[in-house]
Amino acid sequence: MKTIKEVIVVEGKNDTKHLRSFFDVDTIETHGLGLSKETINFIKEINNKRGVILLLDPDSPGEKIRNRINEAIPNLKNAFLIKQEARTSKKVGVEHANKEVIEKALDNLITYRESNETLSYEDYLDLGLMGYSDSSLKREEISKKYCLGKCNAKTLFKRINMIGLKKEDLI
């Protein structure tokens, strides 16, 4: 069983149980949107000692939790699951992803940092990633290729610059 040295932040106990069926791993549970200030402070403390990876559900509440934690704690590692690969017919989440999907997400971590703009907004628009009938499909393709999670236009632009992609990379 593979050991993960960082502590993984998940939403709930079912996510923890699922991850532990594949990995030797410690987790911190946010209890969904009930994320407390104490939990954020604990995540910050653990990040300074062991490192933290955010692995949250690929849905709206998961993104809200991710954004809240990333705003409070700079330079965290983020792992993203693709919604279609982490779902049943009725539910979506970490607990529904198979081992290979989770490993792929953990192998393609993104660190949220303030960075220099590597892709201008003008180039972003020139690539047709916003404002066209096929823009959503193009964004989805880029998100899958670079393991960026589900993104609207604004979020994808931000994540592209965070990982330092240039126009040539996206063409």
C-alpha positions as CSV (number, residue, x, y, z in Angstrom):
1,M,0.0,0.0,0.0
2,K,1.4,3.4,-1.1
3,T,2.1,5.9,1.7
4,I,1.3,9.5,1.2
5,K,3.4,11.8,3.3
6,E,1.2,14.9,3.1
7,V,-2.1,15.1,4.9
8,I,-5.1,15.1,2.5
9,V,-8.0,17.4,3.2
10,V,-11.3,15.8,2.3
11,E,-14.9,16.7,2.9
12,G,-16.1,13.8,5.1
13,K,-15.6,10.5,6.7
14,N,-16.6,8.5,3.7
15,D,-13.9,10.2,1.7
16,T,-11.4,9.3,4.4
17,K,-12.5,5.7,4.5
18,H,-12.3,5.4,0.7
19,L,-8.8,6.9,0.5
20,R,-7.6,4.6,3.3
21,S,-8.8,1.6,1.3
22,F,-6.1,2.4,-1.3
23,F,-3.4,4.4,0.6
24,D,-1.6,4.7,3.9
25,V,-2.8,8.3,4.5
26,D,-3.8,10.8,7.1
27,T,-6.7,13.1,6.4
28,I,-8.4,16.2,7.7
29,E,-12.2,16.3,7.2
30,T,-13.8,19.7,6.6
31,H,-17.3,18.4,7.3
32,G,-18.5,19.8,4.0
33,L,-19.4,23.5,4.0
34,G,-19.3,23.4,7.8
35,L,-15.6,24.2,7.6
36,S,-14.6,26.0,10.8
37,K,-12.0,28.6,11.5
38,E,-10.4,26.0,13.9
39,T,-10.1,23.5,11.1
40,I,-8.5,26.1,8.8
41,N,-6.0,26.9,11.5
42,F,-5.3,23.2,12.0
43,I,-4.8,22.7,8.2
44,K,-2.3,25.7,8.3
45,E,-0.4,24.1,11.2
46,I,-0.2,20.7,9.5
47,N,0.8,22.3,6.2
48,N,3.8,23.8,7.9
49,K,4.8,20.4,9.4
50,R,4.0,17.8,6.8
51,G,2.4,19.5,3.8
52,V,-1.3,19.4,2.8
53,I,-3.1,18.3,-0.4
54,L,-6.7,19.5,-1.0
55,L,-8.7,16.7,-2.6
56,L,-12.3,17.9,-2.6
57,D,-15.4,16.8,-4.4
58,P,-15.7,18.1,-8.0
59,D,-18.9,20.0,-7.4
60,S,-20.0,23.5,-6.4
61,P,-19.6,22.9,-2.6
62,G,-16.2,21.3,-3.1
63,E,-15.0,24.4,-5.1
64,K,-16.3,26.7,-2.4
65,I,-14.4,24.8,0.3
66,R,-11.3,24.7,-1.9
67,N,-11.4,28.5,-2.6
68,R,-12.0,29.3,1.1
69,I,-9.0,27.2,2.2
70,N,-6.7,28.5,-0.6
71,E,-7.6,32.1,0.3
72,A,-6.7,31.5,3.9
73,I,-3.5,29.4,3.4
74,P,-1.2,30.2,0.5
75,N,0.8,27.7,-1.5
76,L,-1.3,24.6,-0.8
77,K,-1.2,21.6,-3.2
78,N,-4.4,20.9,-5.0
79,A,-5.6,17.7,-6.6
80,F,-8.6,17.8,-8.9
81,L,-11.0,15.0,-9.9
82,I,-13.0,15.1,-13.1
83,K,-16.6,15.0,-12.3
84,Q,-17.5,12.3,-14.8
85,E,-14.8,10.0,-13.2
86,A,-16.0,10.5,-9.6
87,R,-19.6,9.8,-9.7
88,T,-22.4,7.3,-9.5
89,S,-25.8,7.8,-11.2
90,K,-26.9,10.1,-8.5
91,K,-23.9,11.3,-6.5
92,V,-20.5,12.9,-7.2
93,G,-17.4,12.9,-4.9
94,V,-14.1,11.6,-3.8
95,E,-15.7,8.5,-2.3
96,H,-17.0,7.5,-5.8
97,A,-13.7,7.7,-7.7
98,N,-11.6,4.6,-8.3
99,K,-8.0,4.2,-7.3
100,E,-6.6,5.1,-10.7
101,V,-8.6,8.3,-10.9
102,I,-7.4,9.4,-7.5
103,E,-3.8,8.5,-8.3
104,K,-3.9,10.5,-11.5
105,A,-5.2,13.5,-9.5
106,L,-2.5,13.1,-6.9
107,D,0.2,12.8,-9.6
108,N,-0.9,16.1,-11.2
109,L,-0.9,18.5,-8.3
110,I,-1.3,22.3,-8.7
111,T,0.0,24.8,-6.2
112,Y,-2.0,28.0,-6.0
113,R,0.5,30.9,-6.1
114,E,0.4,34.4,-7.2
115,S,2.2,34.2,-10.4
116,N,3.3,36.2,-13.4
117,E,0.8,36.1,-16.2
118,T,2.0,33.6,-18.7
119,L,-1.1,33.8,-20.9
120,S,-2.7,37.2,-21.6
121,Y,-6.4,37.6,-21.5
122,E,-6.2,38.7,-25.2
123,D,-4.5,35.4,-26.1
124,Y,-7.0,33.5,-24.0
125,L,-9.8,35.1,-26.0
126,D,-7.9,34.5,-29.3
127,L,-7.8,30.8,-28.5
128,G,-11.6,30.8,-28.4
129,L,-11.8,29.7,-24.8
130,M,-14.6,32.2,-24.1
131,G,-17.5,33.7,-26.0
132,Y,-18.0,31.0,-28.7
133,S,-20.4,28.1,-29.0
134,D,-17.5,25.6,-28.6
135,S,-15.6,27.4,-25.9
136,S,-17.0,25.2,-23.1
137,L,-15.8,22.1,-25.0
138,K,-12.3,23.6,-25.5
139,R,-12.1,24.5,-21.8
140,E,-13.1,21.0,-20.8
141,E,-10.5,19.5,-23.1
142,I,-7.7,21.7,-21.6
143,S,-9.0,21.0,-18.0
144,K,-8.8,17.2,-18.6
145,K,-5.4,17.3,-20.3
146,Y,-3.8,19.3,-17.5
147,C,-5.9,17.9,-14.6
148,L,-7.3,21.3,-13.7
149,G,-10.8,20.2,-12.6
150,K,-14.0,21.6,-13.8
151,C,-13.6,25.2,-14.7
152,N,-15.7,28.1,-15.9
153,A,-13.9,30.6,-18.2
154,K,-12.6,32.8,-15.4
155,T,-11.3,29.9,-13.3
156,L,-9.6,28.2,-16.2
157,F,-7.8,31.4,-17.1
158,K,-6.6,31.7,-13.5
159,R,-5.4,28.1,-13.3
160,I,-3.7,28.2,-16.7
161,N,-1.6,31.1,-15.4
162,M,-1.0,29.4,-12.0
163,I,0.7,26.5,-13.7
164,G,2.6,28.7,-16.2
165,L,1.0,27.6,-19.5
166,K,1.6,29.7,-22.6
167,K,-0.4,30.2,-25.7
168,E,1.9,27.7,-27.6
169,D,1.2,25.0,-24.9
170,L,-2.6,25.4,-25.5
171,I,-2.5,25.4,-29.3
